[in-house]
């Protein structure tokens, strides 16, 4: 077994090897039930990189 196959197998075990549809349904359910916590602040891509070198 190659390292890549081993990593792939570990990731499958960790994620439960759910189907893409099941993952999408779970994500949509979480988005509907969990409110955002931005404090009213608009989030921009530039904010994510603010203060980074490079």
N, CA, C and O atoms as a GROMACS GRO file, in nm:
protein
  216
    1UNK      N    1   0.086  -0.117   0.000
    1UNK     CA    2   0.000   0.000   0.000
    1UNK      C    3   0.090   0.124   0.000
    1UNK      O    4   0.183   0.134   0.081
    2UNK      N    5   0.063   0.215  -0.090
    2UNK     CA    6   0.143   0.338  -0.096
    2UNK      C    7   0.098   0.434   0.014
    2UNK      O    8  -0.008   0.418   0.073
    3UNK      N    9   0.180   0.534   0.040
    3UNK     CA   10   0.146   0.636   0.139
    3UNK      C   11   0.018   0.709   0.100
    3UNK      O   12  -0.067   0.736   0.185
    4UNK      N   13   0.005   0.739  -0.028
    4UNK     CA   14  -0.115   0.809  -0.075
    4UNK      C   15  -0.240   0.723  -0.052
    4UNK      O   16  -0.344   0.775  -0.009
    5UNK      N   17  -0.232   0.594  -0.079
    5UNK     CA   18  -0.346   0.505  -0.054
    5UNK      C   19  -0.378   0.498   0.095
    5UNK      O   20  -0.494   0.495   0.133
    6UNK      N   21  -0.274   0.494   0.178
    6UNK     CA   22  -0.294   0.489   0.323
    6UNK      C   23  -0.364   0.616   0.372
    6UNK      O   24  -0.459   0.608   0.451
    7UNK      N   25  -0.318   0.731   0.326
    7UNK     CA   26  -0.380   0.858   0.366
    7UNK      C   27  -0.525   0.862   0.320
    7UNK      O   28  -0.613   0.904   0.395
    8UNK      N   29  -0.549   0.820   0.197
    8UNK     CA   30  -0.685   0.817   0.143
    8UNK      C   31  -0.776   0.729   0.228
    8UNK      O   32  -0.890   0.766   0.257
    9UNK      N   33  -0.725   0.614   0.269
    9UNK     CA   34  -0.802   0.522   0.352
    9UNK      C   35  -0.830   0.581   0.489
    9UNK      O   36  -0.940   0.566   0.542
   10UNK      N   37  -0.731   0.648   0.547
   10UNK     CA   38  -0.751   0.714   0.677
   10UNK      C   39  -0.856   0.824   0.666
   10UNK      O   40  -0.941   0.836   0.754
   11UNK      N   41  -0.851   0.903   0.561
   11UNK     CA   42  -0.949   1.010   0.542
   11UNK      C   43  -1.089   0.952   0.524
   11UNK      O   44  -1.186   1.007   0.577
   12UNK      N   45  -1.102   0.842   0.451
   12UNK     CA   46  -1.232   0.776   0.436
   12UNK      C   47  -1.286   0.732   0.571
   12UNK      O   48  -1.405   0.749   0.600
   13UNK      N   49  -1.200   0.676   0.654
   13UNK     CA   50  -1.242   0.630   0.786
   13UNK      C   51  -1.285   0.747   0.874
   13UNK      O   52  -1.382   0.736   0.948
   14UNK      N   53  -1.212   0.857   0.866
   14UNK     CA   54  -1.246   0.974   0.947
   14UNK      C   55  -1.376   1.041   0.904
   14UNK      O   56  -1.452   1.090   0.987
   15UNK      N   57  -1.401   1.044   0.775
   15UNK     CA   58  -1.518   1.114   0.723
   15UNK      C   59  -1.641   1.025   0.717
   15UNK      O   60  -1.751   1.075   0.694
   16UNK      N   61  -1.625   0.895   0.736
   16UNK     CA   62  -1.738   0.805   0.729
   16UNK      C   63  -1.776   0.771   0.586
   16UNK      O   64  -1.876   0.703   0.564
   17UNK      N   65  -1.698   0.816   0.490
   17UNK     CA   66  -1.721   0.787   0.348
   17UNK      C   67  -1.864   0.816   0.308
   17UNK      O   68  -1.926   0.736   0.237
   18UNK      N   69  -1.918   0.929   0.352
   18UNK     CA   70  -2.053   0.969   0.317
   18UNK      C   71  -2.062   1.005   0.170
   18UNK      O   72  -1.964   1.045   0.108
   19UNK      N   73  -2.181   0.990   0.114
   19UNK     CA   74  -2.200   1.028  -0.025
   19UNK      C   75  -2.201   1.180  -0.037
   19UNK      O   76  -2.234   1.248   0.060
   20UNK      N   77  -2.167   1.233  -0.151
   20UNK     CA   78  -2.169   1.379  -0.169
   20UNK      C   79  -2.306   1.440  -0.138
   20UNK      O   80  -2.314   1.549  -0.083
   21UNK      N   81  -2.412   1.369  -0.173
   21UNK     CA   82  -2.547   1.419  -0.145
   21UNK      C   83  -2.574   1.428   0.004
   21UNK      O   84  -2.635   1.524   0.051
   22UNK      N   85  -2.529   1.327   0.080
   22UNK     CA   86  -2.547   1.329   0.225
   22UNK      C   87  -2.469   1.444   0.288
   22UNK      O   88  -2.519   1.510   0.379
   23UNK      N   89  -2.348   1.466   0.240
   23UNK     CA   90  -2.266   1.575   0.292
   23UNK      C   91  -2.333   1.709   0.262
   23UNK      O   92  -2.338   1.797   0.348
   24UNK      N   93  -2.383   1.725   0.140
   24UNK     CA   94  -2.450   1.850   0.102
   24UNK      C   95  -2.574   1.872   0.187
   24UNK      O   96  -2.598   1.984   0.232
   25UNK      N   97  -2.654   1.768   0.210
   25UNK     CA   98  -2.774   1.781   0.293
   25UNK      C   99  -2.738   1.822   0.435
   25UNK      O  100  -2.805   1.906   0.494
   26UNK      N  101  -2.633   1.761   0.490
   26UNK     CA  102  -2.591   1.795   0.626
   26UNK      C  103  -2.543   1.940   0.633
   26UNK      O  104  -2.574   2.011   0.729
   27UNK      N  105  -2.467   1.983   0.533
   27UNK     CA  106  -2.418   2.120   0.530
   27UNK      C  107  -2.534   2.220   0.521
   27UNK      O  108  -2.534   2.320   0.592
   28UNK      N  109  -2.631   2.192   0.436
   28UNK     CA  110  -2.747   2.281   0.423
   28UNK      C  111  -2.827   2.287   0.553
   28UNK      O  112  -2.873   2.394   0.592
   29UNK      N  113  -2.843   2.173   0.620
   29UNK     CA  114  -2.915   2.171   0.747
   29UNK      C  115  -2.841   2.253   0.852
   29UNK      O  116  -2.904   2.327   0.928
   30UNK      N  117  -2.709   2.241   0.857
   30UNK     CA  118  -2.631   2.321   0.951
   30UNK      C  119  -2.643   2.470   0.922
   30UNK      O  120  -2.652   2.552   1.014
   31UNK      N  121  -2.642   2.506   0.793
   31UNK     CA  122  -2.652   2.647   0.756
   31UNK      C  123  -2.788   2.704   0.796
   31UNK      O  124  -2.798   2.822   0.830
   32UNK      N  125  -2.893   2.623   0.792
   32UNK     CA  126  -3.026   2.670   0.828
   32UNK      C  127  -3.044   2.683   0.978
   32UNK      O  128  -3.118   2.771   1.025
   33UNK      N  129  -2.978   2.597   1.056
   33UNK     CA  130  -3.000   2.596   1.200
   33UNK      C  131  -2.898   2.678   1.279
   33UNK      O  132  -2.924   2.715   1.393
   34UNK      N  133  -2.784   2.706   1.220
   34UNK     CA  134  -2.680   2.780   1.291
   34UNK      C  135  -2.671   2.922   1.237
   34UNK      O  136  -2.646   2.942   1.118
   35UNK      N  137  -2.691   3.016   1.322
   35UNK     CA  138  -2.682   3.156   1.280
   35UNK      C  139  -2.539   3.199   1.260
   35UNK      O  140  -2.447   3.143   1.320
   36UNK      N  141  -2.521   3.299   1.178
   36UNK     CA  142  -2.388   3.356   1.161
   36UNK      C  143  -2.352   3.444   1.278
   36UNK      O  144  -2.440   3.492   1.349
   37UNK      N  145  -2.227   3.466   1.299
   37UNK     CA  146  -2.181   3.546   1.413
   37UNK      C  147  -2.080   3.651   1.367
   37UNK      O  148  -1.973   3.664   1.425
   38UNK      N  149  -2.116   3.725   1.264
   38UNK     CA  150  -2.024   3.825   1.212
   38UNK      C  151  -2.034   3.957   1.287
   38UNK      O  152  -1.952   4.047   1.268
   39UNK      N  153  -2.135   3.969   1.374
   39UNK     CA  154  -2.153   4.094   1.446
   39UNK      C  155  -2.191   4.209   1.355
   39UNK      O  156  -2.167   4.325   1.387
   40UNK      N  157  -2.251   4.177   1.240
   40UNK     CA  158  -2.292   4.279   1.145
   40UNK      C  159  -2.180   4.327   1.054
   40UNK      O  160  -2.202   4.414   0.970
   41UNK      N  161  -2.062   4.273   1.070
   41UNK     CA  162  -1.948   4.315   0.990
   41UNK      C  163  -1.947   4.243   0.855
   41UNK      O  164  -1.969   4.122   0.848
   42UNK      N  165  -1.923   4.318   0.749
   42UNK     CA  166  -1.907   4.258   0.617
   42UNK      C  167  -1.771   4.191   0.611
   42UNK      O  168  -1.671   4.249   0.653
   43UNK      N  169  -1.768   4.070   0.558
   43UNK     CA  170  -1.642   3.997   0.546
   43UNK      C  171  -1.597   4.000   0.401
   43UNK      O  172  -1.673   3.971   0.310
   44UNK      N  173  -1.471   4.037   0.384
   44UNK     CA  174  -1.414   4.045   0.249
   44UNK      C  175  -1.290   3.959   0.242
   44UNK      O  176  -1.228   3.929   0.344
   45UNK      N  177  -1.254   3.919   0.122
   45UNK     CA  178  -1.134   3.837   0.103
   45UNK      C  179  -1.010   3.908   0.154
   45UNK      O  180  -0.922   3.846   0.212
   46UNK      N  181  -1.004   4.039   0.131
   46UNK     CA  182  -0.888   4.115   0.175
   46UNK      C  183  -0.870   4.107   0.327
   46UNK      O  184  -0.757   4.108   0.377
   47UNK      N  185  -0.982   4.098   0.401
   47UNK     CA  186  -0.973   4.088   0.546
   47UNK      C  187  -0.904   3.960   0.590
   47UNK      O  188  -0.834   3.958   0.691
   48UNK      N  189  -0.924   3.853   0.516
   48UNK     CA  190  -0.863   3.725   0.551
   48UNK      C  191  -0.712   3.730   0.539
   48UNK      O  192  -0.642   3.659   0.611
   49UNK      N  193  -0.661   3.814   0.450
   49UNK     CA  194  -0.517   3.821   0.427
   49UNK      C  195  -0.452   3.940   0.497
   49UNK      O  196  -0.331   3.960   0.487
   50UNK      N  197  -0.530   4.018   0.568
   50UNK     CA  198  -0.478   4.137   0.635
   50UNK      C  199  -0.369   4.098   0.736
   50UNK      O  200  -0.389   4.010   0.820
   51UNK      N  201  -0.257   4.164   0.728
   51UNK     CA  202  -0.148   4.142   0.821
   51UNK      C  203  -0.055   4.028   0.784
   51UNK      O  204   0.043   4.004   0.854
   52UNK      N  205  -0.083   3.956   0.677
   52UNK     CA  206   0.004   3.846   0.635
   52UNK      C  207   0.120   3.900   0.553
   52UNK      O  208   0.107   3.998   0.479
   53UNK      N  209   0.232   3.835   0.567
   53UNK     CA  210   0.349   3.871   0.488
   53UNK      C  211   0.342   3.795   0.356
   53UNK      O  212   0.309   3.677   0.354
   54UNK      N  213   0.373   3.862   0.249
   54UNK     CA  214   0.389   3.785   0.132
   54UNK      C  215   0.319   3.814   0.012
   54UNK      O  216   0.336   3.744  -0.088
   0.00000   0.00000   0.00000
